[in-house]
Amino acid sequence: MASAFSPATAAPAASPALFSASTSRPLSLTAAAAAVSARIPSRRGFRRGRFTVCNVAAPSATQQEAKAAGAKESQRPVYPFAAIVGQDEMKLCLLLNVIDPKIGGVMIMGDRGTGKSTTVRSLVDLLPDIRVVVGDPFNSDPDDPEVMGPEVRERVLEGEKLPVVTAKITMVDLPLGATEDRVCGTIDIEKALTDGVKAFEPGLLAKANRGILYVDEVNLLDDHLVDVLLDSAASGWNTVEREGISISHPARFILIGSGNPEEGELRPQLLDRFGMHAQVGTVRDAELRVKIVEERARFDRDPKAFRESYLEEQDKLQQQISSARSNLGAVQIDHDLRVKISKVCAELNVDGLRGDIVTNRAAKALAALKGRDTVTVEDIATVIPNCLRHRLRKDPLESIDSGLLVVEKFYEVFT
């Protein structure tokens, strides 16, 4: 993924990490913002006066923090990630994407009732905080011009000191019945009627910027919404042209999708946008099934007490993720291993280079998660089926699973 929020090689260069916790402003931030503005084609919506961005965020840092705290208290209890039994492949893919968002997201396919949605939503507790500009509906990064909204970029160019608040990474659910206006954004009818101005009301893509966009039953998504996701995932920007409004804003997100393969296949273009692919199967071991049922019953009886019983494990996992993200830049992978990864991709006839790039990134993220600064063959063996399985050309006469084909080719090349 060429940016922190879009798949590999698909978008312009972005910030070193999605979840930047840096508190220092780059010395040449204004110059950087000017350079980014120069690279982006001129858009009428960028000029002040052509539109008014509907301010959906809180007006002050104090109120915004209070609102976030209130929302956390009132939200439905989330099943703890550490309490998920089994499904190690799915959990690993999700954790690697949190460590390195440039991997490009996860496509989770499996039987119904196997905990796909529960696992994805439980990831919210493990997401770190990010610094955002107060009052900006696009979650703009005050230190990275690549993920700034148009008005914030103008304020930076004018030398204004931006008010900043720390906020939790957002996970946005994209429902199957969503309209294109709600996803992309549209004209704010209320402001148009009361103030007589053309105001832009941001949609779900604006809210998902610098966060996670989750699509449950993604294989049932309408084609026109698939086209919107493809465009945003490829460019990292969402462009809205309607009702006399012309505006583009950053839309860089980790795309996570889940679905049941029995209900239909994904379009190849969208499937290729997912960095990794996880297959989830029904647990067959009777003892393990009983444990899952008992744990779920405990959670339903008293969600608060159940969450508190896993608090220590959750904190430990969160610290492990934070440490891995901090050390990710120091992880190295030998040139010989990179050559062998590309040889596997070439011999499997994988189209494009996304498979090579994602495999390298996933292997480095796994090494960082394990606390090492060097990628091993075992790291590559663990992640390469998830990175290449969904990129192989489908042969209707082939009975062997595509993941097994990747594993066979891996051992053939690496041994």
C-alpha positions in Angstrom: 0.0 0.0 0.0 1.5 3.2 -1.1 -0.2 5.2 1.6 -1.4 4.5 5.0 -5.0 4.2 3.8 -4.9 2.8 0.4 -3.6 -0.4 -1.2 -0.1 -0.9 -2.3 1.2 1.2 -5.2 -2.2 2.8 -5.7 -1.9 6.3 -4.3 0.7 9.1 -3.8 3.2 8.8 -1.0 1.8 9.4 2.4 2.9 9.7 6.0 5.2 7.1 7.5 2.4 5.6 9.6 -1.3 5.8 10.0 -1.4 6.2 13.7 1.2 8.9 14.1 1.6 9.9 17.7 4.2 12.5 17.1 3.7 15.7 19.0 6.2 17.8 17.1 5.3 19.8 14.0 7.7 19.3 11.0 9.8 22.4 10.5 8.7 22.8 6.9 5.0 21.9 7.4 3.8 25.0 5.6 6.1 24.4 2.7 5.0 20.7 2.6 1.4 21.7 2.5 2.1 24.1 -0.4 3.9 21.3 -2.2 1.0 18.9 -1.8 -1.4 21.5 -3.0 0.7 22.1 -6.0 0.7 18.3 -6.8 -3.1 18.0 -6.5 -5.0 19.3 -9.6 -6.8 22.5 -9.1 -10.3 22.0 -7.7 -12.9 24.7 -7.5 -14.0 23.5 -4.1 -10.7 24.4 -2.6 -11.3 28.1 -2.8 -12.9 29.7 0.2 -16.3 31.1 -0.7 -17.2 28.4 -3.3 -18.5 26.1 -0.5 -18.8 25.9 3.2 -17.7 22.6 4.8 -20.3 21.5 7.3 -18.5 21.4 10.6 -19.5 18.1 12.1 -16.8 18.0 14.8 -17.0 19.7 18.2 -16.0 23.4 18.3 -13.4 23.1 21.0 -10.9 20.5 22.3 -12.6 20.3 25.7 -16.0 19.7 24.3 -14.7 17.2 21.8 -12.9 15.2 24.5 -16.0 15.3 26.6 -18.1 14.1 23.7 -15.7 11.2 23.0 -15.8 10.2 26.7 -19.6 10.3 26.8 -19.8 8.3 23.6 -17.5 5.7 25.1 -19.6 5.4 28.2 -22.9 5.1 26.3 -21.8 2.7 23.5 -22.7 -1.0 23.5 -20.2 -3.3 25.2 -17.7 -4.8 22.7 -16.6 -8.4 23.0 -12.9 -8.3 24.0 -10.4 -9.2 21.3 -8.4 -11.3 23.7 -11.4 -13.4 24.5 -11.9 -14.6 20.9 -11.3 -18.4 20.9 -9.5 -19.8 17.8 -9.6 -18.1 14.4 -5.9 -17.3 14.7 -5.5 -16.6 11.0 -8.2 -13.9 11.0 -6.9 -12.3 14.2 -3.3 -12.2 12.9 -4.3 -10.5 9.7 -6.2 -7.8 11.6 -3.3 -7.2 14.0 -0.8 -6.9 11.2 -2.9 -4.2 9.6 -3.1 -2.3 12.8 0.7 -2.4 13.1 1.2 -1.4 9.4 -1.9 0.1 7.8 0.0 0.2 4.5 -0.6 -3.5 4.1 -4.0 -2.6 2.7 -6.7 -4.1 4.8 -8.2 -7.6 5.1 -10.9 -9.6 3.3 -12.4 -12.1 5.7 -14.4 -14.9 4.1 -16.0 -17.8 5.9 -19.0 -19.7 7.1 -21.9 -17.8 8.8 -21.8 -17.7 12.6 -18.0 -18.0 12.9 -17.4 -14.6 14.6 -16.2 -12.6 11.7 -18.1 -9.4 12.6 -17.5 -9.9 16.3 -13.8 -10.1 15.8 -13.5 -7.1 13.6 -15.6 -4.9 15.9 -13.6 -6.1 18.9 -10.5 -4.6 17.3 -11.8 -1.1 18.3 -10.4 -1.5 21.9 -6.9 -2.1 20.5 -6.7 0.9 18.2 -4.4 3.7 19.3 -5.1 7.4 19.6 -4.3 9.9 16.9 -3.9 13.7 16.8 -6.6 15.5 14.9 -7.4 19.1 14.1 -10.3 20.3 16.3 -13.5 21.0 14.4 -12.4 19.3 11.2 -14.8 16.7 9.8 -12.1 14.9 7.9 -9.9 13.9 10.9 -7.1 15.9 9.4 -3.6 15.2 10.7 -2.0 18.5 11.9 1.5 17.3 10.9 0.9 15.6 7.5 -0.4 17.6 4.5 -1.2 14.4 2.6 -4.2 13.7 4.9 -5.4 17.3 5.5 -8.8 18.5 4.5 -9.0 21.5 2.1 -9.8 24.1 4.7 -7.1 22.9 7.1 -4.6 23.1 4.3 -5.5 26.7 3.6 -5.2 27.5 7.3 -1.7 26.0 7.4 -0.7 27.9 4.3 -1.9 31.1 6.1 0.4 30.3 9.0 -2.4 29.7 11.5 -1.7 27.7 14.6 -4.1 24.7 14.5 -5.9 23.6 17.7 -5.2 19.8 18.2 -6.9 17.2 20.2 -6.2 13.5 20.7 -8.9 11.2 19.6 -9.5 7.5 19.2 -9.2 5.9 15.8 -12.7 5.6 14.3 -14.1 2.4 12.8 -16.9 3.2 10.4 -19.5 0.6 9.4 -20.7 0.8 5.8 -24.2 -0.7 5.7 -25.4 -2.5 2.6 -28.4 -0.2 2.2 -26.3 3.0 2.3 -27.0 5.5 -0.5 -24.2 7.0 -2.6 -24.9 10.5 -1.1 -24.5 9.2 2.4 -21.2 7.5 1.5 -19.6 10.2 -0.5 -21.2 13.3 1.0 -23.7 15.7 -0.5 -25.1 19.2 -0.2 -26.3 20.3 3.3 -30.0 20.9 2.7 -30.5 22.6 6.2 -27.8 25.2 5.5 -29.1 25.7 2.0 -32.6 26.5 3.3 -31.7 28.5 6.5 -28.5 30.4 5.3 -28.9 30.3 1.6 -25.4 28.9 1.0 -24.2 25.8 -0.7 -22.7 23.7 2.1 -21.0 20.4 1.8 -22.1 17.7 4.3 -19.3 15.1 4.6 -20.2 11.4 4.3 -18.9 8.1 5.6 -15.7 8.3 3.6 -14.8 11.6 5.3 -15.5 10.1 8.7 -13.3 7.0 7.9 -10.3 9.1 6.9 -7.3 7.9 8.9 -9.4 5.1 10.3 -11.0 1.8 9.4 -13.9 1.3 7.0 -15.7 -2.0 7.7 -18.1 -3.5 5.2 -20.0 -6.6 6.5 -21.3 -8.9 3.7 -19.1 -7.0 1.3 -19.9 -9.5 -1.5 -23.5 -8.2 -1.4 -22.6 -4.6 -1.8 -24.3 -2.7 -4.7 -22.1 -2.2 -7.7 -22.3 1.6 -7.6 -20.9 1.6 -4.0 -18.2 -0.8 -5.1 -17.2 1.7 -7.7 -17.0 4.4 -5.1 -14.8 2.3 -2.9 -12.5 1.3 -5.8 -12.0 5.0 -6.7 -11.3 6.1 -3.1 -9.1 3.1 -2.4 -7.0 3.7 -5.5 -6.5 7.4 -5.1 -6.9 8.0 -1.4 -9.2 10.9 -2.2 -13.0 11.3 -2.5 -14.2 13.8 -5.1 -17.8 15.0 -5.0 -19.3 16.9 -8.0 -23.0 17.6 -7.5 -25.5 20.5 -7.0 -22.9 23.1 -7.9 -20.4 21.8 -5.3 -16.9 20.6 -6.3 -14.8 19.3 -3.5 -12.1 16.7 -2.9 -11.0 15.5 0.5 -8.7 12.8 1.8 -10.2 9.4 2.2 -7.4 7.1 3.3 -8.7 4.2 5.4 -8.0 0.5 6.2 -10.6 -1.4 4.2 -11.9 -4.5 6.1 -14.6 -6.6 4.5 -16.3 -9.9 5.6 -18.7 -12.2 3.8 -19.9 -15.7 3.1 -18.5 -17.1 -0.2 -21.8 -19.1 -0.6 -23.6 -15.8 -1.1 -21.5 -14.7 -4.1 -18.0 -13.7 -5.2 -16.4 -10.3 -5.1 -15.5 -8.4 -8.2 -11.8 -9.1 -9.0 -11.0 -5.3 -9.0 -12.3 -4.9 -5.4 -10.8 -8.2 -4.2 -7.3 -7.1 -5.4 -7.6 -3.9 -3.2 -7.5 -6.0 -0.1 -4.0 -6.5 1.1 -4.7 -9.8 2.9 -7.3 -12.5 2.7 -8.3 -14.6 5.7 -10.4 -17.8 5.5 -12.5 -18.6 8.5 -13.9 -22.1 9.1 -16.4 -23.5 11.6 -14.7 -25.0 14.7 -15.0 -28.8 14.7 -13.5 -29.6 18.1 -16.4 -30.3 20.6 -14.4 -29.0 23.6 -13.5 -25.8 21.9 -17.1 -25.2 20.8 -18.3 -25.6 24.3 -15.7 -23.1 25.5 -16.9 -20.6 22.9 -20.5 -21.1 23.9 -19.7 -20.7 27.6 -17.6 -17.5 27.1 -20.4 -16.0 25.0 -22.9 -16.8 27.7 -20.7 -15.1 30.3 -20.5 -12.0 28.2 -24.3 -11.9 27.6 -25.0 -12.2 31.3 -22.6 -9.4 32.5 -20.7 -7.7 29.7 -18.9 -5.3 32.1 -17.6 -8.0 34.4 -16.6 -10.1 31.4 -14.6 -7.3 29.9 -12.9 -6.5 33.2 -11.8 -10.2 33.4 -9.9 -9.7 30.2 -8.6 -6.2 30.9 -5.0 -7.4 31.7 -4.7 -9.4 28.5 -6.2 -6.5 26.5 -3.7 -4.1 28.0 -0.8 -6.5 27.3 -1.9 -6.9 23.7 -2.3 -3.2 23.2 1.3 -2.6 24.5 2.6 -5.3 22.2 0.9 -3.6 19.2 2.2 -0.2 20.3 5.8 -1.5 20.6 5.6 -3.3 17.3 4.4 -0.1 15.5 7.3 1.9 17.1 9.9 -0.7 16.0 8.4 -1.4 12.6 10.8 1.0 10.8 13.8 -0.8 12.2 12.8 -4.2 10.8 14.9 -5.4 7.9 14.4 -8.1 5.3 17.3 -9.7 3.4 17.6 -9.1 -0.3 17.7 -12.8 -0.9 14.4 -13.3 0.8 12.8 -10.5 -1.2 14.0 -12.1 -4.4 12.5 -15.4 -3.4 9.1 -13.7 -2.5 9.0 -12.2 -6.0 10.0 -15.5 -7.5 7.0 -17.2 -5.8 4.7 -14.4 -7.1 6.1 -14.7 -10.6 5.8 -18.5 -10.8 2.2 -18.3 -9.5 1.4 -15.8 -12.3 0.2 -13.2 -9.8 -0.9 -10.1 -11.8 0.8 -6.9 -10.8 3.2 -6.2 -8.0 0.8 -5.7 -5.1 1.4 -9.3 -4.0 5.2 -8.8 -3.7 4.8 -5.5 -1.8 2.1 -6.7 0.6 4.0 -9.9 1.4 7.1 -7.9 2.3 5.2 -5.5 4.5 3.2 -8.2 6.3 6.4 -10.2 7.0 8.0 -7.1 8.5 4.9 -6.4 10.6 4.9 -10.0 11.9 8.6 -9.7 12.8 7.9 -6.5 14.7 4.9 -8.1 16.5 7.3 -10.9 17.7 9.8 -8.3 18.9 12.5 -9.0 16.3 14.2 -6.6 13.9 14.9 -9.2 11.1 12.4 -11.1 9.0 12.8 -14.9 9.0 11.7 -17.5 6.6 9.0 -18.6 9.1 7.6 -15.1 9.1 7.2 -15.2 5.3 5.7 -18.7 5.4 3.1 -17.5 7.9 1.8 -14.5 5.9 2.4 -15.4 2.2 -0.8 -17.6 1.8 -2.9 -14.7 3.1 -1.2 -12.2 0.9 -1.4 -14.2 -2.4 -4.4 -16.6 -2.1 -6.9 -14.1 -3.5 -4.6 -12.9 -6.2 -4.3 -16.2 -8.1 -6.3 -16.6 -11.3 -9.2 -18.9 -10.8 -9.2 -22.2 -12.6 -12.6 -23.8 -12.6 -11.1 -27.2 -13.1 -8.7 -26.9 -10.2 -9.8 -28.7 -7.1 -7.0 -27.8 -4.8 -7.3 -24.8 -2.5 -5.5 -21.7 -3.7 -3.8 -21.3 -0.3 -2.3 -24.7 -0.6 -1.0 -23.8 -4.1 0.8 -20.8 -2.5 2.3 -23.0 0.3 3.5 -25.6 -2.2 5.2 -23.0 -4.4 6.7 -21.3 -1.3 8.4 -24.5 -0.1 9.5 -25.3 -3.6 11.2 -21.9 -4.0 12.5 -21.5 -0.4 14.0 -24.9 0.0 
